Amino acid sequence: MASFADACIGQTLSGRYRLAGHIGDGYFSHVFKASDQQTGTLAAVKMLAPSATSDPGAVMEFDEEGMLLEKSEKARNVVSLIESGQSDLFIDIGGSPTRMRVRFHVLELGNGSLDELLPYRHELSWRTKMLLFRDVVSGIHQMHGRRIMHRDIKSSNVLLFDAKKTILTLMSGSGVLPASDVTLTNAKEPVATAKISDLGRSRNLDRSPRFSPSGYTSGRGDHSYAPPELLWNLASGNDLAALRRSDIYLLGSVLYEIATGLGITAVTLPDWQFHLEATAAMEKEDREASFRAAARYMRERYESALGELEDEVPPQIRQHVVGLVRQMCSPVPAFRERRRRAEQNSPMWGLQWVFRRVDIIIKTLDRTAYERRRVNI
C-alpha cells in the first residue's frame, strides 16, 4: 500500500505546483520538490500531514509558520515564502481515490541542508565553515530584528543555496571537493549561502503566546539540541531575555556541530530525557533549585566537550572559536550575553557582537593564508 507521501507524487497543488518528489518529513509535515507549472522553476512544498489535521496545536503552528515566513520577507538569510494556502488532492492509497483538502507552504528550494554537508566537514576550509556560520547568525539576527525567536536552530534546519554546485558534488557520494574549492582563503563568497528554515516552533513576540505558560516550560524545539534550562522545564514563552539566550545557545551549538558533527547538548547531556522527566512535576522553585545544584557538574561536562572542539580547530583560531562556543553555550544563561570591552556599546537586542567575533576569526584566517603565501613566494 502506498504511503500518503508517495500518493502525492504527480499531483498538482492550487492548479500550479506539480509534486515531483518527496524530500523529507518534519514534526508534522511532509516536504516535496515541486515544479511551478506557470514559471517552469522548482520550489519546495511543505504540506501538513493528514494525521496532524485533527491536532489544533499542529494546525496552529503550521499556519503560524506561514505568517512568520511572510513577516521575514526580504531577510537575506531566512528561506523565502512564495505562497501559502489550501488545496484539494485526489489521493489513492487503498485503491479508492479520496478527495482530501491539505494545507501547504511553497518555499524556495535549496540544494540541501547543513546536516547533509557535515559528514564532509573535513573537506571544507575553516574559512568556508565560518562564512556558513556567519550566514546562520545573520538569519537569526534578521529574525530577532523582526521580533521572531526561532527556538529550534540546528544544522538540519539550515538550508544551503549554492552557486558553485559544491554541495551537490559532496552529496553525490564522492566525498571530494573540486580542487578550487578546497582552500577558499581568497574567496569573497562561501561555497553556499545558508538560510534559516523550519519556523514552526518559532515565537512571534508581536502576538500573545499560543499556549498556556505550562505549555512552554520545556521549550518548543528539539530537546536533544536544547539549552540545559529547557531540560529542567524552565523555558518561557514570554521572557524576552530567556528567549534570546536560548537562541544564542542554539547558535553556538550550530558552530559546535560544524566543527564536530554533533550538537553540544547531545555531548554534554546525553541523559537529557531523565532531567526533562524528573523535573516535569516539580514546582518552579524546586526546578530552579535543581538547575542551580546541577550547574557545577554541567560546567565540567561542557569544558570536556570544549576539549573535543579544540582538537577540530586550527591553532591560529582555536582560542577565538572555543571562546565563542564557551560563551554562547554556557550552561549559565546570563553568561551568554556578556560583552567584551570593545563590545559594550553594541545593542543588547542584536547579534552584532557575534558578527564582530566571527569576522575576527575570518580575518585571522585570511592573514595567516597571506603570510603563508608570502613565505612561499
C-alpha atoms as a printed R data frame, in Angstrom:
    type eleno elety resid chain resno       x      y       z
1   ATOM     1    CA   MET     A     1   0.000  0.000   0.000
2   ATOM     2    CA   ALA     A     2   1.397  3.397  -0.981
3   ATOM     3    CA   SER     A     3   2.095  5.937   1.724
4   ATOM     4    CA   PHE     A     4   0.419  9.336   1.730
5   ATOM     5    CA   ALA     A     5   3.663 11.000   0.601
6   ATOM     6    CA   ASP     A     6   4.064  8.545  -2.300
7   ATOM     7    CA   ALA     A     7   0.430  9.017  -3.319
8   ATOM     8    CA   CYS     A     8   1.014 12.785  -3.577
9   ATOM     9    CA   ILE     A     9   3.680 12.474  -6.270
10  ATOM    10    CA   GLY     A    10   2.333 13.697  -9.604
11  ATOM    11    CA   GLN     A    11  -0.491 15.677  -8.002
12  ATOM    12    CA   THR     A    12  -0.824 19.420  -8.639
13  ATOM    13    CA   LEU     A    13  -1.473 21.859  -5.812
14  ATOM    14    CA   SER     A    14  -3.506 25.016  -6.349
15  ATOM    15    CA   GLY     A    15  -3.558 24.289 -10.084
16  ATOM    16    CA   ARG     A    16   0.090 25.278 -10.276
17  ATOM    17    CA   TYR     A    17   2.648 23.257  -8.271
18  ATOM    18    CA   ARG     A    18   3.202 19.713  -9.547
19  ATOM    19    CA   LEU     A    19   4.719 17.495  -6.836
20  ATOM    20    CA   ALA     A    20   7.751 15.828  -8.380
21  ATOM    21    CA   GLY     A    21   9.416 14.068  -5.458
22  ATOM    22    CA   HIS     A    22   9.349 13.517  -1.687
23  ATOM    23    CA   ILE     A    23  12.269 15.317   0.023
24  ATOM    24    CA   GLY     A    24  11.625 14.501   3.676
25  ATOM    25    CA   ASP     A    25   9.407 14.886   6.722
26  ATOM    26    CA   GLY     A    26   9.150 17.330   9.621
27  ATOM    27    CA   TYR     A    27   7.481 17.140  13.029
28  ATOM    28    CA   PHE     A    28   4.018 17.002  11.472
29  ATOM    29    CA   SER     A    29   4.587 17.708   7.791
30  ATOM    30    CA   HIS     A    30   5.848 16.325   4.503
31  ATOM    31    CA   VAL     A    31   8.210 18.212   2.184
32  ATOM    32    CA   PHE     A    32   8.202 17.788  -1.589
33  ATOM    33    CA   LYS     A    33  10.105 19.088  -4.580
34  ATOM    34    CA   ALA     A    34   7.651 20.729  -6.953
35  ATOM    35    CA   SER     A    35   7.646 22.228 -10.423
36  ATOM    36    CA   ASP     A    36   5.873 25.544 -10.884
37  ATOM    37    CA   GLN     A    37   3.755 24.983 -13.999
38  ATOM    38    CA   GLN     A    38   3.489 28.728 -14.621
39  ATOM    39    CA   THR     A    39   7.177 29.646 -14.448
40  ATOM    40    CA   GLY     A    40   8.937 26.316 -15.012
41  ATOM    41    CA   THR     A    41  11.017 26.827 -11.860
42  ATOM    42    CA   LEU     A    42  11.455 24.394  -8.975
43  ATOM    43    CA   ALA     A    43  10.214 25.026  -5.456
44  ATOM    44    CA   ALA     A    44   9.763 23.196  -2.169
45  ATOM    45    CA   VAL     A    45   6.269 22.425  -0.890
46  ATOM    46    CA   LYS     A    46   5.725 21.840   2.820
47  ATOM    47    CA   MET     A    47   2.398 20.122   3.487
48  ATOM    48    CA   LEU     A    48   0.682 19.493   6.807
49  ATOM    49    CA   ALA     A    49   0.351 15.739   7.292
50  ATOM    50    CA   PRO     A    50  -3.259 14.482   7.279
51  ATOM    51    CA   SER     A    51  -2.608 12.766  10.607
52  ATOM    52    CA   ALA     A    52  -1.924 16.197  12.141
53  ATOM    53    CA   THR     A    53  -5.059 17.943  10.904
54  ATOM    54    CA   SER     A    54  -7.028 16.777  13.959
55  ATOM    55    CA   ASP     A    55  -4.447 18.348  16.296
56  ATOM    56    CA   PRO     A    56  -5.353 22.040  16.830
57  ATOM    57    CA   GLY     A    57  -1.833 22.786  18.089
58  ATOM    58    CA   ALA     A    58  -0.216 21.342  14.955
59  ATOM    59    CA   VAL     A    59  -2.587 23.254  12.673
60  ATOM    60    CA   MET     A    60  -1.912 26.435  14.636
61  ATOM    61    CA   GLU     A    61   1.872 26.021  14.389
62  ATOM    62    CA   PHE     A    62   1.720 25.221  10.667
63  ATOM    63    CA   ASP     A    63  -0.378 28.308   9.908
64  ATOM    64    CA   GLU     A    64   1.827 30.420  12.189
65  ATOM    65    CA   GLU     A    65   4.927 29.316  10.281
66  ATOM    66    CA   GLY     A    66   3.448 30.765   7.110
67  ATOM    67    CA   MET     A    67   2.763 34.064   8.857
68  ATOM    68    CA   LEU     A    68   6.275 34.174  10.318
69  ATOM    69    CA   LEU     A    69   7.845 33.458   6.933
70  ATOM    70    CA   GLU     A    70   5.767 36.267   5.470
71  ATOM    71    CA   LYS     A    71   6.942 38.518   8.297
72  ATOM    72    CA   SER     A    72  10.543 37.537   7.433
73  ATOM    73    CA   GLU     A    73  10.145 38.611   3.798
74  ATOM    74    CA   LYS     A    74  13.341 40.067   2.309
75  ATOM    75    CA   ALA     A    75  15.506 38.652   5.117
76  ATOM    76    CA   ARG     A    76  18.528 37.501   3.113
77  ATOM    77    CA   ASN     A    77  19.310 34.518   5.314
78  ATOM    78    CA   VAL     A    78  15.797 33.247   6.010
79  ATOM    79    CA   VAL     A    79  14.172 30.935   3.467
80  ATOM    80    CA   SER     A    80  11.635 32.784   1.291
81  ATOM    81    CA   LEU     A    81   7.925 32.015   1.256
82  ATOM    82    CA   ILE     A    82   6.352 32.002  -2.207
83  ATOM    83    CA   GLU     A    83   2.759 31.143  -1.328
84  ATOM    84    CA   SER     A    84   0.616 29.601   1.408
85  ATOM    85    CA   GLY     A    85  -2.846 28.156   1.075
86  ATOM    86    CA   GLN     A    86  -5.130 25.140   0.959
87  ATOM    87    CA   SER     A    87  -5.808 22.871  -1.985
88  ATOM    88    CA   ASP     A    88  -7.662 19.650  -2.836
89  ATOM    89    CA   LEU     A    89  -5.775 16.499  -3.784
90  ATOM    90    CA   PHE     A    90  -7.150 13.173  -5.005
91  ATOM    91    CA   ILE     A    91  -5.187 10.610  -3.034
92  ATOM    92    CA   ASP     A    92  -5.294  6.901  -3.899
93  ATOM    93    CA   ILE     A    93  -3.787  4.863  -1.043
94  ATOM    94    CA   GLY     A    94  -6.034  1.795  -0.787
95  ATOM    95    CA   GLY     A    95  -7.280  1.550  -4.376
96  ATOM    96    CA   SER     A    96 -10.016  4.113  -3.933
97  ATOM    97    CA   PRO     A    97  -9.204  7.767  -4.781
98  ATOM    98    CA   THR     A    98 -10.197 10.122  -1.966
99  ATOM    99    CA   ARG     A    99 -10.586 13.872  -2.185
100 ATOM   100    CA   MET     A   100  -8.519 15.480   0.562
101 ATOM   101    CA   ARG     A   101  -8.016 19.145   1.446
102 ATOM   102    CA   VAL     A   102  -4.446 19.959   2.524
103 ATOM   103    CA   ARG     A   103  -2.636 22.986   3.944
104 ATOM   104    CA   PHE     A   104   0.650 23.916   2.273
105 ATOM   105    CA   HIS     A   105   3.512 26.416   2.077
106 ATOM   106    CA   VAL     A   106   5.523 26.907  -1.125
107 ATOM   107    CA   LEU     A   107   9.141 27.837  -0.386
108 ATOM   108    CA   GLU     A   108  12.308 28.480  -2.328
109 ATOM   109    CA   LEU     A   109  14.155 25.215  -2.932
110 ATOM   110    CA   GLY     A   110  17.632 24.728  -1.501
111 ATOM   111    CA   ASN     A   111  20.345 22.358  -2.703
112 ATOM   112    CA   GLY     A   112  20.459 20.550   0.639
113 ATOM   113    CA   SER     A   113  20.711 21.203   4.341
114 ATOM   114    CA   LEU     A   114  23.695 21.864   6.554
115 ATOM   115    CA   ASP     A   115  23.438 18.493   8.318
116 ATOM   116    CA   GLU     A   116  23.901 16.786   4.926
117 ATOM   117    CA   LEU     A   117  27.148 18.700   4.477
118 ATOM   118    CA   LEU     A   118  28.605 17.911   7.909
119 ATOM   119    CA   PRO     A   119  29.815 14.357   7.068
120 ATOM   120    CA   TYR     A   120  32.191 16.097   4.623
121 ATOM   121    CA   ARG     A   121  33.175 18.905   7.000
122 ATOM   122    CA   HIS     A   122  36.852 17.929   6.983
123 ATOM   123    CA   GLU     A   123  36.932 18.643   3.242
124 ATOM   124    CA   LEU     A   124  35.893 22.263   3.832
125 ATOM   125    CA   SER     A   125  38.241 25.066   4.762
126 ATOM   126    CA   TRP     A   126  37.658 26.753   8.096
127 ATOM   127    CA   ARG     A   127  37.053 30.000   6.268
128 ATOM   128    CA   THR     A   128  34.136 28.381   4.475
129 ATOM   129    CA   LYS     A   129  32.816 26.961   7.745
130 ATOM   130    CA   MET     A   130  32.898 30.371   9.401
131 ATOM   131    CA   LEU     A   131  31.226 32.047   6.419
132 ATOM   132    CA   LEU     A   132  28.410 29.499   6.566
133 ATOM   133    CA   PHE     A   133  28.092 30.051  10.310
134 ATOM   134    CA   ARG     A   134  28.017 33.798   9.735
135 ATOM   135    CA   ASP     A   135  25.018 33.284   7.444
136 ATOM   136    CA   VAL     A   136  23.250 31.326  10.192
137 ATOM   137    CA   VAL     A   137  23.927 34.132  12.684
138 ATOM   138    CA   SER     A   138  22.692 36.630  10.103
139 ATOM   139    CA   GLY     A   139  19.424 34.739   9.640
140 ATOM   140    CA   ILE     A   140  18.703 34.676  13.375
141 ATOM   141    CA   HIS     A   141  19.754 38.322  13.684
142 ATOM   142    CA   GLN     A   142  17.273 39.211  10.938
143 ATOM   143    CA   MET     A   143  14.539 37.211  12.665
144 ATOM   144    CA   HIS     A   144  15.241 38.833  16.022
145 ATOM   145    CA   GLY     A   145  15.045 42.240  14.357
146 ATOM   146    CA   ARG     A   146  11.531 41.275  13.273
147 ATOM   147    CA   ARG     A   147  10.741 40.137  16.841
148 ATOM   148    CA   ILE     A   148  10.781 36.437  15.985
149 ATOM   149    CA   MET     A   149  12.636 33.948  18.187
150 ATOM   150    CA   HIS     A   150  13.419 30.678  16.389
151 ATOM   151    CA   ARG     A   151  13.887 28.251  19.333
152 ATOM   152    CA   ASP     A   152  14.800 25.226  17.175
153 ATOM   153    CA   ILE     A   153  18.095 26.126  15.484
154 ATOM   154    CA   LYS     A   154  20.153 23.128  14.369
155 ATOM   155    CA   SER     A   155  22.008 22.077  11.233
156 ATOM   156    CA   SER     A   156  19.013 20.224   9.759
157 ATOM   157    CA   ASN     A   157  17.012 23.475   9.906
158 ATOM   158    CA   VAL     A   158  19.611 25.372   7.862
159 ATOM   159    CA   LEU     A   159  19.168 25.164   4.088
160 ATOM   160    CA   LEU     A   160  22.047 25.631   1.658
161 ATOM   161    CA   PHE     A   161  21.797 27.518  -1.627
162 ATOM   162    CA   ASP     A   162  24.995 27.168  -3.647
163 ATOM   163    CA   ALA     A   163  26.034 28.775  -6.888
164 ATOM   164    CA   LYS     A   164  29.139 26.650  -7.418
165 ATOM   165    CA   LYS     A   165  27.449 23.229  -7.126
166 ATOM   166    CA   THR     A   166  29.953 22.253  -4.458
167 ATOM   167    CA   ILE     A   167  27.282 20.931  -2.139
168 ATOM   168    CA   LEU     A   168  25.869 18.760  -4.902
169 ATOM   169    CA   THR     A   169  29.363 17.381  -5.548
170 ATOM   170    CA   LEU     A   170  29.702 16.440  -1.883
171 ATOM   171    CA   MET     A   171  26.244 14.936  -1.644
172 ATOM   172    CA   SER     A   172  26.758 12.848  -4.783
173 ATOM   173    CA   GLY     A   173  28.802 10.475  -2.653
174 ATOM   174    CA   SER     A   174  32.258 11.300  -3.991
175 ATOM   175    CA   GLY     A   175  33.296 12.991  -0.753
176 ATOM   176    CA   VAL     A   176  35.821 15.050  -2.704
177 ATOM   177    CA   LEU     A   177  35.595 18.774  -3.305
178 ATOM   178    CA   PRO     A   178  36.724 20.350  -6.563
179 ATOM   179    CA   ALA     A   179  40.327 21.497  -6.094
180 ATOM   180    CA   SER     A   180  39.378 25.159  -6.492
181 ATOM   181    CA   ASP     A   181  37.028 24.924  -3.521
182 ATOM   182    CA   VAL     A   182  39.206 23.035  -1.030
183 ATOM   183    CA   THR     A   183  41.049 26.166   0.075
184 ATOM   184    CA   LEU     A   184  38.862 29.214  -0.131
185 ATOM   185    CA   THR     A   185  41.111 31.598   1.763
186 ATOM   186    CA   ASN     A   186  40.981 34.103  -1.106
187 ATOM   187    CA   ALA     A   187  37.304 33.673  -1.931
188 ATOM   188    CA   LYS     A   188  34.984 36.611  -1.468
189 ATOM   189    CA   GLU     A   189  31.945 34.358  -1.027
190 ATOM   190    CA   PRO     A   190  31.346 30.983   0.670
191 ATOM   191    CA   VAL     A   191  30.623 27.858  -1.376
192 ATOM   192    CA   ALA     A   192  26.994 28.232  -0.380
193 ATOM   193    CA   THR     A   193  24.562 30.664   1.166
194 ATOM   194    CA   ALA     A   194  22.930 29.355   4.340
195 ATOM   195    CA   LYS     A   195  19.340 30.254   5.194
196 ATOM   196    CA   ILE     A   196  17.244 29.546   8.273
197 ATOM   197    CA   SER     A   197  14.202 27.330   7.729
198 ATOM   198    CA   ASP     A   198  11.539 25.490   9.739
199 ATOM   199    CA   LEU     A   199   9.897 28.279  11.734
200 ATOM   200    CA   GLY     A   200   7.104 26.052  13.037
201 ATOM   201    CA   ARG     A   201   8.348 26.272  16.639
202 ATOM   202    CA   SER     A   202   9.198 29.967  16.489
203 ATOM   203    CA   ARG     A   203   7.737 32.612  18.790
204 ATOM   204    CA   ASN     A   204   6.234 35.822  17.383
205 ATOM   205    CA   LEU     A   205   6.734 38.466  20.075
206 ATOM   206    CA   ASP     A   206   4.124 40.731  18.496
207 ATOM   207    CA   ARG     A   207   1.414 38.216  19.344
208 ATOM   208    CA   SER     A   208   0.299 36.620  22.593
209 ATOM   209    CA   PRO     A   209   1.731 33.154  23.377
210 ATOM   210    CA   ARG     A   210  -0.207 30.431  21.594
211 ATOM   211    CA   PHE     A   211  -0.115 28.065  24.560
212 ATOM   212    CA   SER     A   212  -0.600 28.303  28.322
213 ATOM   213    CA   PRO     A   213   2.549 29.091  30.391
214 ATOM   214    CA   SER     A   214   2.891 25.402  31.300
215 ATOM   215    CA   GLY     A   215   2.974 24.585  27.580
216 ATOM   216    CA   TYR     A   216   6.284 26.434  27.236
217 ATOM   217    CA   THR     A   217   8.201 25.202  30.302
218 ATOM   218    CA   SER     A   218  10.105 22.536  28.364
219 ATOM   219    CA   GLY     A   219  10.537 24.637  25.223
220 ATOM   220    CA   ARG     A   220   9.122 24.026  21.777
221 ATOM   221    CA   GLY     A   221  12.089 22.642  19.806
222 ATOM   222    CA   ASP     A   222  14.250 19.505  19.587
223 ATOM   223    CA   HIS     A   223  15.312 18.678  23.147
224 ATOM   224    CA   SER     A   224  18.429 16.795  22.040
225 ATOM   225    CA   TYR     A   225  19.800 20.227  20.995
226 ATOM   226    CA   ALA     A   226  18.083 22.295  23.671
227 ATOM   227    CA   PRO     A   227  19.732 24.674  26.164
228 ATOM   228    CA   PRO     A   228  20.012 22.994  29.582
229 ATOM   229    CA   GLU     A   229  17.470 25.257  31.277
230 ATOM   230    CA   LEU     A   230  14.798 23.858  28.936
231 ATOM   231    CA   LEU     A   231  15.695 20.342  30.087
232 ATOM   232    CA   TRP     A   232  14.863 21.466  33.618
233 ATOM   233    CA   ASN     A   233  11.484 22.730  32.362
234 ATOM   234    CA   LEU     A   234  12.472 26.372  32.850
235 ATOM   235    CA   ALA     A   235  11.650 27.732  29.402
236 ATOM   236    CA   SER     A   236   9.293 30.655  28.900
237 ATOM   237    CA   GLY     A   237   7.091 31.843  26.077
238 ATOM   238    CA   ASN     A   238   7.135 35.448  27.275
239 ATOM   239    CA   ASP     A   239  10.510 36.227  28.879
240 ATOM   240    CA   LEU     A   240  12.390 38.131  26.173
241 ATOM   241    CA   ALA     A   241  15.846 37.729  27.741
242 ATOM   242    CA   ALA     A   242  15.304 33.989  28.253
243 ATOM   243    CA   LEU     A   243  14.148 33.515  24.657
244 ATOM   244    CA   ARG     A   244  17.127 35.463  23.310
245 ATOM   245    CA   ARG     A   245  19.605 33.500  25.426
246 ATOM   246    CA   SER     A   246  18.063 30.257  24.256
247 ATOM   247    CA   ASP     A   247  18.616 31.210  20.596
248 ATOM   248    CA   ILE     A   248  22.197 32.257  21.392
249 ATOM   249    CA   TYR     A   249  22.867 28.817  22.870
250 ATOM   250    CA   LEU     A   250  21.383 27.123  19.816
251 ATOM   251    CA   LEU     A   251  23.563 29.245  17.511
252 ATOM   252    CA   GLY     A   252  26.670 28.249  19.467
253 ATOM   253    CA   SER     A   253  25.586 24.639  19.150
254 ATOM   254    CA   VAL     A   254  25.451 25.022  15.344
255 ATOM   255    CA   LEU     A   255  29.087 26.200  15.376
256 ATOM   256    CA   TYR     A   256  29.955 23.179  17.537
257 ATOM   257    CA   GLU     A   257  28.102 20.982  15.015
258 ATOM   258    CA   ILE     A   258  30.007 22.496  12.098
259 ATOM   259    CA   ALA     A   259  33.275 21.618  13.837
260 ATOM   260    CA   THR     A   260  32.472 18.206  15.353
261 ATOM   261    CA   GLY     A   261  29.368 16.928  13.601
262 ATOM   262    CA   LEU     A   262  27.416 16.805  16.887
263 ATOM   263    CA   GLY     A   263  25.177 19.174  18.806
264 ATOM   264    CA   ILE     A   264  26.753 20.173  22.105
265 ATOM   265    CA   THR     A   265  23.742 19.121  24.218
266 ATOM   266    CA   ALA     A   266  23.978 15.564  22.906
267 ATOM   267    CA   VAL     A   267  27.627 15.508  24.025
268 ATOM   268    CA   THR     A   268  27.236 17.194  27.412
269 ATOM   269    CA   LEU     A   269  23.799 15.968  28.495
270 ATOM   270    CA   PRO     A   270  23.143 12.593  26.856
271 ATOM   271    CA   ASP     A   271  20.801 11.927  29.795
272 ATOM   272    CA   TRP     A   272  18.644 14.945  28.903
273 ATOM   273    CA   GLN     A   273  15.473 12.831  28.851
274 ATOM   274    CA   PHE     A   274  15.979 11.972  32.535
275 ATOM   275    CA   HIS     A   275  16.230 15.638  33.569
276 ATOM   276    CA   LEU     A   276  13.213 16.585  31.465
277 ATOM   277    CA   GLU     A   277  11.023 13.900  33.029
278 ATOM   278    CA   ALA     A   278  12.405 14.214  36.570
279 ATOM   279    CA   THR     A   279  11.589 17.921  36.845
280 ATOM   280    CA   ALA     A   280   8.310 17.957  34.913
281 ATOM   281    CA   ALA     A   281   6.097 17.627  38.015
282 ATOM   282    CA   MET     A   282   8.161 19.933  40.250
283 ATOM   283    CA   GLU     A   283   7.133 23.392  41.332
284 ATOM   284    CA   LYS     A   284   9.057 26.178  39.606
285 ATOM   285    CA   GLU     A   285  11.119 26.980  42.727
286 ATOM   286    CA   ASP     A   286  12.191 23.329  43.008
287 ATOM   287    CA   ARG     A   287  13.121 23.201  39.315
288 ATOM   288    CA   GLU     A   288  15.238 26.319  39.704
289 ATOM   289    CA   ALA     A   289  16.963 24.871  42.783
290 ATOM   290    CA   SER     A   290  17.659 21.612  40.944
291 ATOM   291    CA   PHE     A   291  19.093 23.521  37.993
292 ATOM   292    CA   ARG     A   292  21.420 25.553  40.230
293 ATOM   293    CA   ALA     A   293  22.562 22.384  42.014
294 ATOM   294    CA   ALA     A   294  23.433 20.789  38.640
295 ATOM   295    CA   ALA     A   295  25.464 23.797  37.464
296 ATOM   296    CA   ARG     A   296  28.801 22.543  38.771
297 ATOM   297    CA   TYR     A   297  28.794 19.159  37.075
298 ATOM   298    CA   MET     A   298  27.347 20.727  33.911
299 ATOM   299    CA   ARG     A   299  30.262 23.167  33.705
300 ATOM   300    CA   GLU     A   300  32.658 20.224  33.913
301 ATOM   301    CA   ARG     A   301  30.814 18.413  31.124
302 ATOM   302    CA   TYR     A   302  30.811 21.486  28.901
303 ATOM   303    CA   GLU     A   303  34.544 22.040  29.432
304 ATOM   304    CA   SER     A   304  35.130 18.423  28.436
305 ATOM   305    CA   ALA     A   305  33.074 18.969  25.275
306 ATOM   306    CA   LEU     A   306  35.104 22.096  24.503
307 ATOM   307    CA   GLY     A   307  38.229 19.960  24.742
308 ATOM   308    CA   GLU     A   308  36.849 17.859  21.893
309 ATOM   309    CA   LEU     A   309  36.197 21.054  19.951
310 ATOM   310    CA   GLU     A   310  39.807 22.191  20.408
311 ATOM   311    CA   ASP     A   311  41.005 19.079  18.575
312 ATOM   312    CA   GLU     A   312  38.998 20.106  15.482
313 ATOM   313    CA   VAL     A   313  40.061 23.757  15.227
314 ATOM   314    CA   PRO     A   314  43.325 25.073  13.680
315 ATOM   315    CA   PRO     A   315  45.737 26.588  16.233
316 ATOM   316    CA   GLN     A   316  45.570 30.128  14.811
317 ATOM   317    CA   ILE     A   317  41.828 30.449  15.534
318 ATOM   318    CA   ARG     A   318  41.403 27.878  18.303
319 ATOM   319    CA   GLN     A   319  41.200 30.385  21.137
320 ATOM   320    CA   HIS     A   320  38.644 32.518  19.287
321 ATOM   321    CA   VAL     A   321  36.369 29.637  18.236
322 ATOM   322    CA   VAL     A   322  36.464 27.781  21.545
323 ATOM   323    CA   GLY     A   323  35.954 31.021  23.463
324 ATOM   324    CA   LEU     A   324  32.922 31.913  21.350
325 ATOM   325    CA   VAL     A   325  31.295 28.499  21.821
326 ATOM   326    CA   ARG     A   326  32.158 28.533  25.540
327 ATOM   327    CA   GLN     A   327  30.218 31.762  25.955
328 ATOM   328    CA   MET     A   328  27.291 31.100  23.632
329 ATOM   329    CA   CYS     A   329  26.712 27.599  25.011
330 ATOM   330    CA   SER     A   330  27.312 28.383  28.664
331 ATOM   331    CA   PRO     A   331  25.032 26.347  30.975
332 ATOM   332    CA   VAL     A   332  24.570 29.636  32.869
333 ATOM   333    CA   PRO     A   333  22.126 31.549  30.603
334 ATOM   334    CA   ALA     A   334  23.088 35.067  31.770
335 ATOM   335    CA   PHE     A   335  26.727 34.498  30.790
336 ATOM   336    CA   ARG     A   336  25.818 34.002  27.109
337 ATOM   337    CA   GLU     A   337  25.324 37.734  26.517
338 ATOM   338    CA   ARG     A   338  28.388 39.114  28.299
339 ATOM   339    CA   ARG     A   339  30.255 41.643  26.182
340 ATOM   340    CA   ARG     A   340  33.925 42.409  25.915
341 ATOM   341    CA   ARG     A   341  35.126 45.945  26.500
342 ATOM   342    CA   ALA     A   342  35.119 46.729  22.768
343 ATOM   343    CA   GLU     A   343  31.545 45.446  22.503
344 ATOM   344    CA   GLN     A   344  29.954 47.375  25.347
345 ATOM   345    CA   ASN     A   345  28.170 49.796  23.014
346 ATOM   346    CA   SER     A   346  26.660 47.118  20.766
347 ATOM   347    CA   PRO     A   347  22.860 46.768  21.179
348 ATOM   348    CA   MET     A   348  21.678 44.152  23.637
349 ATOM   349    CA   TRP     A   349  18.904 43.140  21.244
350 ATOM   350    CA   GLY     A   350  21.007 42.241  18.205
351 ATOM   351    CA   LEU     A   351  23.855 39.848  17.461
352 ATOM   352    CA   GLN     A   352  26.392 42.435  16.268
353 ATOM   353    CA   TRP     A   353  28.853 41.245  18.911
354 ATOM   354    CA   VAL     A   354  28.742 37.729  17.431
355 ATOM   355    CA   PHE     A   355  29.344 39.125  13.928
356 ATOM   356    CA   ARG     A   356  32.366 41.013  15.274
357 ATOM   357    CA   ARG     A   357  33.947 37.871  16.715
358 ATOM   358    CA   VAL     A   358  33.201 35.778  13.636
359 ATOM   359    CA   ASP     A   359  34.759 38.463  11.430
360 ATOM   360    CA   ILE     A   360  37.874 38.477  13.623
361 ATOM   361    CA   ILE     A   361  38.175 34.717  13.085
362 ATOM   362    CA   ILE     A   362  37.787 35.089   9.300
363 ATOM   363    CA   LYS     A   363  40.340 37.921   9.189
364 ATOM   364    CA   THR     A   364  42.779 35.820  11.231
365 ATOM   365    CA   LEU     A   365  42.444 33.001   8.708
366 ATOM   366    CA   ASP     A   366  42.971 35.435   5.820
367 ATOM   367    CA   ARG     A   367  46.040 36.955   7.471
368 ATOM   368    CA   THR     A   368  47.537 33.503   8.114
369 ATOM   369    CA   ALA     A   369  46.923 32.476   4.496
370 ATOM   370    CA   TYR     A   370  48.515 35.712   3.243
371 ATOM   371    CA   GLU     A   371  51.602 35.196   5.397
372 ATOM   372    CA   ARG     A   372  51.969 31.629   4.155
373 ATOM   373    CA   ARG     A   373  51.765 32.774   0.532
374 ATOM   374    CA   ARG     A   374  54.481 35.376   1.152
375 ATOM   375    CA   VAL     A   375  56.763 32.723   2.612
376 ATOM   376    CA   ASN     A   376  56.240 30.517  -0.425
377 ATOM   377    CA   ILE     A   377  56.905 33.268  -2.999
